[in-house]
Amino acid sequence: MPRFQVDPAEVDPRRTGTLPAAGPGRFNRRSFLGALGGAVFLAAAPTALTSCSGGSTPKATTSGSLADTVAKLVPAYKPLDLAKPDIPSVNGSTPGFTSIPSLVKSVTSTPGRGGTYTAMTPAWWAVPPALPQNSYYKAVNDRLGANINFQVNDGNAYADKVQTVLASPKDVPDWMVIPSWNLPPRFDQAAAGVFQDLSQFLAGDKVNKYPNLANIPTAAWKMGCFGGGLYGLPYPGALLSDAIFYRADLFEELGVAPPKSADEFRTTAKRLTDASKNRWACNDMWVGAQLIHGVVPKWKKVDGKLQNKFETDEYRAALEWTTKLFADGSVHPDAVAGNSQGKQRLESGSVLMSADGTGSWHESLARVLPSNPKFNLQPLDFFAPDGGKPTLYRAQPAAIFSFIKKTDLAKVEEMLALANFIAAPFGSEEQVLINNGVEGVHFTRDAQGVPQATAKGTEEVTSTYAFLVNPPIVNSMIQYPGLVKSQSEWEARQAPNVQEDIFFGMQIQEPAKFASLSKPFDDLAKDIVRGRKSMKDLDSELASWRSKGGDELRDFYAGFLA
């Protein structure tokens, strides 16, 4: 397996968690977006599935009336090939670039016509200077031929800001970013009243006027459909959001092979665990157990009837397996106690396996490699419980959207032309400008050609334009030699086993009365795997769930299927 190397100068010692700091009190937005591509926050949003970067699409399990409606709203997918990846996409996996390609122009003329627009975006880092003080905004607006004035808001309080703004239509900006986890209740109704239905400009071959928008995969567009219209410009995500990571360096040192079945996992975990050496096999593997056992994100069809994930055999089997893992003594005591410092335990070697979002991979490399150059973190190839082919469900294909306020159609067309520029793909001059600013002003390049922010870039460049719309993701983190190859090839190996859940490509907002219906299952699962409760308690909770609205919720979802 490849080793990873990194220059200590590339590592910010203030990095913590999944969102590393890039200045006092400020998160590094490039790191955030890298993690977002691996599905940070995705558990809070609906799931859908399709090719993420070309290649064939995983097999659909069903179609329905809502799916048919959505299919007529979205743009025709027409991938661009401006830069050939070193590791091609397989069934929608993320392509990899092991070097920075020569840049090309994807938009040859100025897209704007001099318009001025306000745009509201979140930020999980220090708010950058506004116009006219921000030279990054000036440079991008000059290239756009239009002026976008950003209203940047605290991302941690953004849900409240969104609701406040939508409650007063006159305060809605021309262009508004809303992450999926901040979508308010009944948003489909709000969208129809406030925002522009973009299907009349983009549906089917109409998108040909905007080649970079046509390059965005279909599934990402589907998630921007609400209430019978296409409203959201998407930020595409990756094919898979989670992995079971293991310390390949320590496995090799101990002469232990990675497990390839559920039983092998337990056997290997027992072998690895040695409390006298402050070493346990794993953190809490409940998320990993659901991946191994093929637990559906929300609903599946069994004998023609919808079955909630909590009712499935797979969910029950995952609980039983995790309970045994805890009983074996293979889970670190701090993880048993609910301590959330799982990343630190994995990186220090006090645990050797842990389930986490794929975006955490490069973060761990950045933190650990400077002090431990032998550190080698790898993801297990997924397996079914019996060691056969796994059942994997596609991660959400888009987690952030922007919406254009209803206005004069000529202005809408100008904003779509601006969006086409902003959505320029990897390997284009426009994409470098949007992500990094102006070379020599906001960034320089290292020996590998990777952009490195200057002090001015750190202060001014942030994810404002990129949040409005983004191209398909790629893996180009060549600052970690070997990472691109390992990560892209791992995802390509898993891709043939990825499938669509039954509500693929449907933005379904549940009625508010069902909002807390499933919450008891979270605490119950924690209690069962730790031996505080039993599977009989699951049966009791399911009976309560059905009587309190579960069956009604089932009927609600069934209405979206043909």
N, C-alpha and C positions, 0 to 999 in steps of 0.2 A: 504494500500500500504506500502511496506517496507520502512523503514527509512535507510538512509545511514550514516555510521560513518567512520571517518578516523583519524588516528593519525597525529597531526600537523607536526610531524617530517618527514612525508612522502611528505609534500608539499614544493616545491621550491617556495619561495616568488617572484622569478623573472619571473614566468610563465606569458606569455602574448600570446593572440590569441590562435591558435590551435597548435602551435609548441612551447612548453615551453622551457625555457633556462635550461641548466644543467651545467653551468659554464660561465665565462665571454665570451659573444659573441657566445655561443655555444648552439645549440638546442639539446634537449634530444632525441636521435634517437629511444628509446623504445616508447616514447610517439608519435613520428612521425609515427612509423609503426602501432601503435594501431589506430591512426587516419586514416592511409592509408587503413587499413582493412575496415574502415567505409566509404571509398571512397573520401578521400581528392584528389583533382585534377581530379576527374573522369569526370567532365563536359567537359573536353577538349578532351575526347577520345571516340571512338566508343562504342556502347553498345552491349552486348550479354547476353546470359542467359543459365544457367543450374544449376544442383545441385552443391553446393559449398562444401558440407561436408557430402556426403552420402545422403540417402533418395531418394525419387522419384524425377524426373525432371519435372519442369513445362511444360505444354502442349505447343507444338510448333504451330505456326499459319501458317507456310508455309515451303516449302523446295524449293531449287533451284539448278541450275547447280554448282554455286560456293560452296554452302553448301555441295553438294554431293562430290565435289573434296576434300574439307577440311576434310570431315568425313573419307576419306581414308588415310589421312596423320597423324592423331593424335593417341596417344597411347590408348590402351584399359584401361579403368578405373577399377582398382582393389584396393578398399579401404582397409586400414590396421586397425586393432583394437588393438593397443598396450595399449591404456588407454581408459577405458570406461567412457564417459562423464556422469556427474550427470544430465544434461539436454540434451537429445539426439536431433539430427538434425531432423527437419521436413521439407520435401520438399526442402532441400538444405539450411535451416537456419543454423546459426552458433551454434555448440554445446557448452555447458557451463560446466565448471569445478569449483565447489565451494570449492575445496581443491586441493593441489598439489599432484599428484599421485606418487607412487613409480616408480623410473626410470628403464627403460630397455634399452638394447642395440639393435639398429635396424640394425647395420652393425657390424658384428662380426670379420671381417678381415680388414687389412689395404687396402684401395681402390687404392691408388696410386702406381706407379712403379718408383718413383724418378724423374718424370718430373718437369720442371720448366716453369711456364707460367706467362705472364703479364695479369693483369685484370684492366680495367678502370671502375670506379664507380663515381657517384655523392655523394655529402654530403651537407646537409643544416645546417651544424654545423662545428665547428673547425676541420680541418683536423688532424687526429691522427698521431703519429710518424710512420715512415715507418720502414721496416726491415733495419738493424738488431736490431734497438732499441725497437721495439714493441714486448713485450713478449706474447701478445695475438695472434698475427700473428704466432709467433714461435710455440706456443702450438697447434694451429689448424693445421698448416702445418705438425707438427710432427704426429698428428693423421691421417692426410690425406695421409701421405707417399709421399707427393709431395710439391713443393714450388709454392705458388701463390704470386706474387709480385704485390701489388696494386698501381695503379695510381689514387689517389683520387682527384677529381676536385670540384670546387665550383658549387653546384647545381643550383644557381641562374644564372650562365652563361653557364650551361651545354649544352644548345641547340646549341650555337655557337661552343663549343668544339666538339660536335658530328659531325657537318657539316664539320669542319676543318679536323678532323681525317679521315672521310670517303672520303674526296676529295683527300687524298693521301694514297692509299692502303698500301704502305710500312709502314705507321705509325699506321695502325690498330693493336691494341693489340690482343693477343690470345683469350681474353675473354672480351666482351664489354657490359656494361649495358646501355640500352636506355629506359627511361620512355616513356610511350605512348605519353605524351604531348611534348616530344622532338623528336619524329620521324620526320625526314626531308621529304620534298616532294619527290615523286617517290622512296620512300624507298624500295618498292617491287623490283625495278630494282637493287638498290644497294645491297640488301640482296642476290640476286641470284649471283651477281658477286663477293662478298667479303666473305660472311658467309657460313657456312656448312649447307646444308639441312640435318636435323636430322631425317627425316622420315625413312631413310634406317636403322637407328639404333633403332628407337622407335615406329614406326607405328604399330598399332594393338598389337599383342602378342609379338612383338619384345622387348617391354618394360619390359617383365618379368625378364630380366637380371638385372633390376634396380627397385626393389620393391617400394622404396620411391618415385621414379618418377611416377610409376604407380598409386600411391596414390593421385596424384594431379588430381583434377576434369577435365573432358573433356573440359568444356567451357573455362577454363584457357588456355589449350593447343591450342584450336581453335584460340584464339586471337594471338597466336604466328605464325600463318600461313600467309605467304606473297607470292604472285606471284606463287602459285602452289607448294610451299614447306613449310616444318615445320622448322622454323629458331629460334624461340624464346623459351627460357626456362622461365617459367612464375613465377610471384609473385601473387598468388591467392588473390581475394578480397571477400567481403561479399555479401550476397544476396541482401540487401537493402543499399542504400547509404545515404538516407535522412529521416528525421522524423519531425513531428510537435511537439515540446516540450511544456510542460506547467508546471507551478509552482504548483504542487500538494499540497504542504504545504499551499500556499496562497488560492488556490481554496477551500480547506477544511476549512480554517479559515473564508472565506467569505461565506461559505455555498453554493458554486456553483458547479454544476456537470459538468464534461467535455462534450463538445458538441459531437453529434453523427450524424450530418447532416450539410450541407452547411448553411441552414437557421438558424439552432440552433447555429451555430458558430457565425453568425452575432448577433443574439439575446443575446447570452452569452457575446459577446464582448461589446455590448452596456451596459450591466449590470455591467461589470467589470470596465469600464472606468469611472474615476472620476478625472478630472484635478485638482480639489482643493486638492486632496490627492497625487498629482504627480503620478497618476496611469493610465496607458492606457492598453488596452487589448492586443495589439500585436505590433510587428515590421512589416515591409513590408512583406506581406504574399504571394507575387507573386509566389515564388517557391512552397509554400504550396498549393496555389490555383491550380497549375498545377498537383500536386499530388492528390488532392481531385477530380479533374475533369478528371483524367485519360488521361492527355495529353501524346501522344506518344513521345519518344525521338527524332525521326526524320521523319520517314515515316510510313504510314499505307496504307492498301489496302481498298478502298471503291468502291463497284460495279465493281471490277476487275481492277481498275485504282489506281496507286500510288497517295497518297495525302500527301503533306508535312504537318508537324505539324502546321505551321502557317495557313494552309487552313482548318484545321479541326474544326468541331463544338465544340469539347472539348476545343480547344485553345480559341475560341471566348467566350465560356461560362466562362472560367477561368478569362479572362480579365474583362468581365462584372461583375462578382462576386467581384473581387478585387476592381474594381472601386466603387462599392457600399460600400465596407468595408471602403475605404478611405473617402467616402462622409459621412459615419456615424460618423466620428470623432473618430474611435476606434484605429487608428494607431498613435503611438507616434509621436509628431511633429518633433523630430530629424530624425526619420525614413522617414517621409514625405519629409524632406529636403535632404534626401540622406545620412545622417550621418551613417557611417558603424559600429558604436559601439553597435551593437545589442546584443552581448553576455553580455556586461556590463549592459545593460538595463534589460535583463532577470534576471541576477544574483542579481542585486540590488532590483528587484521587481518593477521597474518603468514600465515594461511591464510583462505580465503574460503568453504570448504565443509567440513562435517564431519557424520558420522553420530553420533547420540547418543540417549539416552532422552528422551522428550517432557517428562519432569519437569525436565529441565535448562533448559528455555526461560525460565521465569520467574526461575530462579536467575541466569542470565546478565543479564537485564534489571536485576535488583536490584544486581548488581555493577558494571555498566558505565554505565548511564544517568546516574548522578550526575555522572560526569566526561565523558561523551560523549552528550549529549542527542540526537544524530543517529543513534545506534546503532539499527539495525533488523534484527533477526534474524527470519528467516522459514523455514518448512519448504518444500521442494520438493513439489509434487504428484507422487505416485508415477507411474511409467510403466513399461511393459514394455520390454525391450531395444530392440525395434523402434519404440518410441514409442506402442504401442497400450495397451490397458487392462492394468493391472498385476495380478499375482496376489499378494494379501496374505493373511496368516494372522493370525487373531485372537490377541491377547495373552492371557495367562492371566487368566481372569476373577476369580480370587481368589488372594491370595498369603499371607494370614494367616488363621488359624482359631483358635477357642477350643473347648474340649471340656469337657463337664460330667461329673464323676465319677459313677459309678453310686451311687445313694443312694435314699432314700425317694421315691416318685413325686410326692408332694405338694411336696417340695423342688425336684424337677426342674421342676415346673409353675411354682413361684414364680420360679425363676431364668429361665425362659423369659419370664415376665411382665416381669422386670427387663430382659431382653434386648430385648423389644419396645419398652420405653421408650428404651433406649440407642440403638436403631436408628432413632429418629425422623429423618425426612428433612430436607433443607435447607429452610429457611423455617419451621421449627418452633421453639417456645421450648425444647423439650427438647434439640434439637440444639445450640443456642447454649450451653446450660448444660454439656452434655457436652464440647464443644470448647473453651469459653472460661471457664467458671465463672460467677460472679455479677457482673453489671454493677455498676460502682462499687466493687467489691472486687477482682476479679481482672482486670477489663478496663474500658476506656472505649471510646468510639467516636470515630473521626475525622469529618471533615466529610462523608465519603461514607457513613458508617454502618458502616465496617469496624471490627471489634473490634481494639483495641490493648491488649496485655497490660500490666498494672501490674507493679510490682516484686513484689508478692505473687503475681500470676498467673504471672510468669516462674518464680518459685520453686516454686509448688505445682501448677500445672495441667500435666498431662502425659497422654500417650496410654495410659491404663490402661483406663478404661471403653471408649474407642473401639476398643481392640484386642479386646475381648470380642465385638463385632459392630458392623457399620457399615452405614449406608444406602448406596444407589447414589451414586456420585460425581457431582458437578456441577462446572462451572467457574465460580467466582464471584470470581476474582482481579481485582476491579475497581480495586485499588490500582495496577494497571498499565493505564491507559486504552488500549483497543484490543486488549489481549491476549485478552480473553474472546472478542471477535468473531473475531479472526484464528484462534485455536486451535480454537474450536468449529466454525467454518465450514470450516477445513482438514480437520478430522476427518470432518465430514459429507460433504465431497467425496470422501474416500477410502473411506467406509463401504460404498458399493455394490460395491466390488471386494474386500471382505473375505470370506473363506470359511473353512470349518471344516477342520481337518486330520482325518485318518481316525480318530483316537482322541479325537475331541471328547467332552469331559465325562467322561473316564475317569481315575480316579486309579490309575495302574499303577506299582507299585514293582518295579523290576527286581531279580532275584536278585543278591546281593552279588558273585558271581563275575564279573559283567559290568561291575562298577563302573568299571574303568579301561580298558575295551575301546576306547573311542573317543578316549581322551586323545592318542594319537600324531597324530591328524589336526589338532589345534590347532597344534602346532609345525610340522607339515608344511606347512600352509597358509601360515604366516608365511615359511617358507623358499621355497616355490614363488613367491609373489608378489614376493619380493625377488630372484628369479633364482638362488638358491642351490641349488634343486632343480627338477626338471621334472615334467611331467604323468606321465611314466613311473614316477616315484616314487609318485605317487598310485595307479597301477595295482598296483604292488607292495604298497603298504600295504593296499589293498582285499583282495588275495589273502590277505595275512596275517590281516587282520581276519576274513575268512570262516572261515579254518581254525582260528582261535583262539577262536571262539565266536560270530562274527557270524551264521552260518547258524542256529545254535542259538537265538540271541536272536530272529531272525526268526520261527522256529517258536513261540517263547514268545509273541510279540505276536500272531501269527496265531490263537492259541488264544482271544483275547478277541473275535474277530470271529465273526459267525454263519457 
